[in-house]
Amino acid sequence: MRLVPETSALSPELRGQSMSTLTDSGAIFKAVWLLLLLLAAGCQAFTGSDALATIDTDMTALAVERENIRAAATADRDMAVATVVAAGTRVAQLSDVNAALAATLRTSYTETPALRAVEVSAADMGSSLEGGMMDDAPGIDTPPEISVSSLAMAADTDFNSGCAETIVRSFTPAAERIYLTAQVSNLSAGTQFSALWRYDGQDVYSHSWRAERSRAFWCIWFYATPADFAFLPGSYTALLYVDDVLAGSVPFSITAQ
């Protein structure tokens, strides 16, 4: 069954009023739609214009920054080149100064001055002790001849010099040590000294010592104790040999208490 609106049942006044209302609604809808289209187009145009303007501004700023960087790099390069050139000029100047100084030295000094050795005499300051204060003999090709003097007997020696402290010719059996001393000049390293003790013409004790260093002056000494030979009363002789050559002898005695 088909339903058909019965418009014919309406009165002519109502039908006219209904048609007029529909026509006005369509016109309003079209106007609103057209207005929305215009607004959308305007927004798109406005948005596109702002984006282009921003891009143009950024590109301009980038171009300016690029030029600034290029100018700074050029200035740095020019400064570096100028520094290198100045350094090269300074080096050349210093080379010229050095050459001039060398020429001046060659002109002023035609030969090397000879070195002069200073010899210090140590007379009366020698010591036979290892820690004594003695000067070495001068280092020359032919050393002067050794000399032995002041051969003597003593009960003791000076702690600093090693020379005889008090010369004694007579001792007692209670003596702890009997010293044979001598003063040596121009002592050469390697020289051997030997002391020989004789009692009534018989050898009773001997001892040797070899110099380890050269000396301008030195006191040497040997000593004997009751452990080396008995200190019996009688006549004795102490002999000093230098490299197996007799340098001198000193008589002494031991007397009963």
C-alpha positions in Angstrom: 0.0 0.0 0.0 1.4 3.4 -1.0 1.0 6.4 1.2 0.6 9.6 -0.6 0.5 12.9 1.3 -2.7 14.4 0.9 -1.6 17.9 0.2 -4.7 18.5 -1.6 -6.5 18.4 1.7 -4.7 21.6 2.8 -6.1 24.8 2.2 -4.5 27.1 -0.4 -3.3 29.5 2.3 -1.5 26.8 4.2 0.2 25.4 1.1 1.6 28.7 0.1 2.9 29.4 3.6 4.8 26.0 3.7 6.5 26.5 0.3 7.7 30.0 1.3 9.3 28.6 4.5 11.3 26.0 2.6 12.6 28.5 0.1 13.9 30.8 2.9 15.7 28.0 4.7 17.6 26.9 1.5 18.7 30.5 0.9 20.1 30.8 4.4 22.0 27.5 4.2 23.6 28.6 0.9 24.7 31.9 2.4 26.2 30.2 5.5 28.1 27.7 3.3 29.4 30.5 1.0 30.6 32.4 4.1 32.5 29.4 5.4 34.2 28.9 2.1 35.3 32.5 2.0 36.7 32.3 5.6 38.6 29.1 4.8 40.2 30.6 1.7 41.1 33.7 3.7 42.8 31.7 6.4 44.8 29.7 3.8 45.9 32.9 2.1 46.9 34.5 5.4 48.8 31.4 6.7 50.7 30.9 3.4 51.8 34.6 3.4 53.1 34.4 7.0 55.2 31.2 6.3 56.8 32.8 3.2 57.7 35.9 5.1 59.3 33.9 7.9 61.3 31.9 5.4 62.5 35.0 3.7 63.6 36.5 7.0 65.5 33.4 8.0 67.3 33.1 4.7 68.3 36.8 5.0 69.8 36.2 8.5 71.6 33.1 7.3 73.2 35.0 4.4 74.4 37.7 6.8 75.8 35.2 9.2 77.6 33.4 6.4 79.2 36.6 5.3 80.3 37.4 8.8 81.9 34.0 9.2 83.7 34.3 5.9 85.0 37.8 6.9 86.3 36.5 10.3 88.0 33.5 8.7 89.7 35.8 6.1 91.0 38.1 8.9 92.4 35.1 10.9 94.2 33.8 7.8 95.7 37.2 7.1 96.9 37.5 10.7 98.5 34.0 10.7 100.3 34.8 7.4 101.6 38.1 8.9 102.8 36.3 12.0 104.7 33.7 10.0 106.3 36.4 7.9 107.3 38.3 11.0 108.8 35.2 12.6 110.8 34.4 9.5 112.2 38.0 9.5 113.1 37.7 13.2 114.9 34.4 12.7 116.9 35.9 9.8 117.9 38.9 12.0 119.1 36.6 14.8 121.1 34.5 12.3 122.8 37.7 11.1 123.6 38.6 14.7 125.0 35.2 15.5 127.2 35.3 12.4 128.5 38.7 13.4 129.3 37.5 17.0 131.1 34.5 15.6 133.2 36.7 13.3 134.0 39.0 16.2 135.1 36.0 18.4 137.3 34.7 15.6 138.9 38.1 15.2 139.5 38.7 18.9 140.7 35.2 19.9 143.2 33.7 17.5 144.1 30.8 19.8 143.0 29.0 22.9 144.7 30.2 26.1 146.8 27.5 27.8 145.6 26.3 31.1 147.9 26.9 34.1 147.9 24.4 36.9 148.1 25.9 40.4 150.3 24.0 42.9 149.6 24.2 46.5 152.3 23.3 49.0 151.3 21.2 52.0 154.5 21.3 53.9 154.1 20.5 57.6 150.4 19.5 57.0 150.7 15.9 56.1 149.3 13.0 58.0 149.8 9.2 57.9 146.2 8.7 58.9 143.7 7.8 56.2 141.5 10.8 57.1 144.3 13.3 57.3 144.6 16.5 55.5 147.3 16.1 52.7 147.7 17.4 49.2 148.6 15.1 46.3 151.9 15.6 44.6 151.8 17.5 41.3 150.7 15.4 38.3 153.8 15.7 36.1 155.4 13.2 33.8 158.7 12.9 35.8 157.9 13.2 39.5 160.7 14.7 41.7 162.8 12.3 43.6 161.4 11.0 46.9 163.1 12.4 50.1 163.0 10.8 53.6 164.1 12.9 56.6 163.6 13.4 60.3 163.8 9.6 61.1 163.2 9.3 64.8 161.8 7.1 67.6 158.7 8.2 69.5 156.4 7.1 72.2 153.4 8.5 70.3 152.5 10.4 67.2 150.4 13.5 66.5 146.8 12.5 65.7 146.4 15.0 62.9 149.8 15.0 61.2 151.1 11.5 62.1 154.5 13.0 62.8 156.5 12.2 66.0 154.9 14.0 68.9 157.9 13.6 71.3 161.2 12.1 70.2 162.3 9.3 72.6 165.5 7.3 72.6 165.0 5.1 75.7 162.0 3.0 76.6 161.0 0.7 79.4 159.6 -2.9 79.1 156.2 -1.5 80.3 155.9 0.6 77.1 152.7 -0.1 75.1 154.2 1.0 71.7 157.5 2.0 70.3 157.2 4.2 67.1 159.5 4.7 64.2 158.6 7.9 62.3 159.9 9.8 59.3 158.9 12.7 57.1 158.6 12.0 53.3 158.5 14.5 50.5 157.5 13.8 46.9 155.8 10.5 47.8 154.7 8.6 44.8 151.8 6.1 44.8 153.0 2.5 45.0 156.2 3.2 47.0 156.8 0.5 49.6 158.2 1.2 53.0 159.5 -1.5 55.4 160.5 -1.2 59.0 163.0 -3.7 60.5 163.6 -4.0 64.2 166.9 -5.5 65.6 167.9 -6.5 69.1 171.6 -7.0 69.8 172.2 -7.4 66.1 169.4 -9.9 65.5 166.2 -9.2 63.4 163.2 -9.6 65.7 160.4 -8.0 63.8 159.6 -6.4 60.5 156.5 -4.8 58.8 155.9 -3.3 55.3 153.4 -0.8 53.9 152.8 0.5 50.4 151.5 4.0 49.6 148.2 4.1 47.8 148.3 7.8 46.8 150.9 10.3 45.8 151.6 13.1 48.3 153.7 16.3 48.3 154.5 15.8 52.0 153.6 13.0 54.4 154.6 11.7 57.8 154.8 7.9 58.0 155.1 5.7 61.0 155.5 2.1 62.2 155.2 0.8 65.7 155.9 -2.4 67.6 154.2 -3.8 70.7 155.2 -6.5 73.3 153.1 -8.8 71.2 155.4 -8.4 68.2 158.6 -9.0 70.2 159.5 -9.0 73.9 160.6 -5.6 75.2 163.7 -6.9 76.9 166.3 -4.5 78.2 169.1 -3.9 75.8 170.2 -2.1 72.7 168.0 -1.9 69.6 168.0 -0.4 66.1 165.1 0.5 63.9 165.8 0.5 60.1 163.6 2.1 57.4 163.7 0.8 53.8 162.2 2.5 50.8 161.6 0.1 47.9 164.1 -2.3 49.5 166.7 0.4 49.7 167.9 1.5 53.2 166.8 5.1 53.9 168.2 5.4 57.4 168.3 3.8 60.9 167.8 5.0 64.5 169.3 3.4 67.6 167.3 3.2 70.8 167.4 1.2 74.1 165.0 -0.5 76.5 166.1 -0.2 80.1 164.9 -2.1 83.1 162.5 -0.3 85.5 
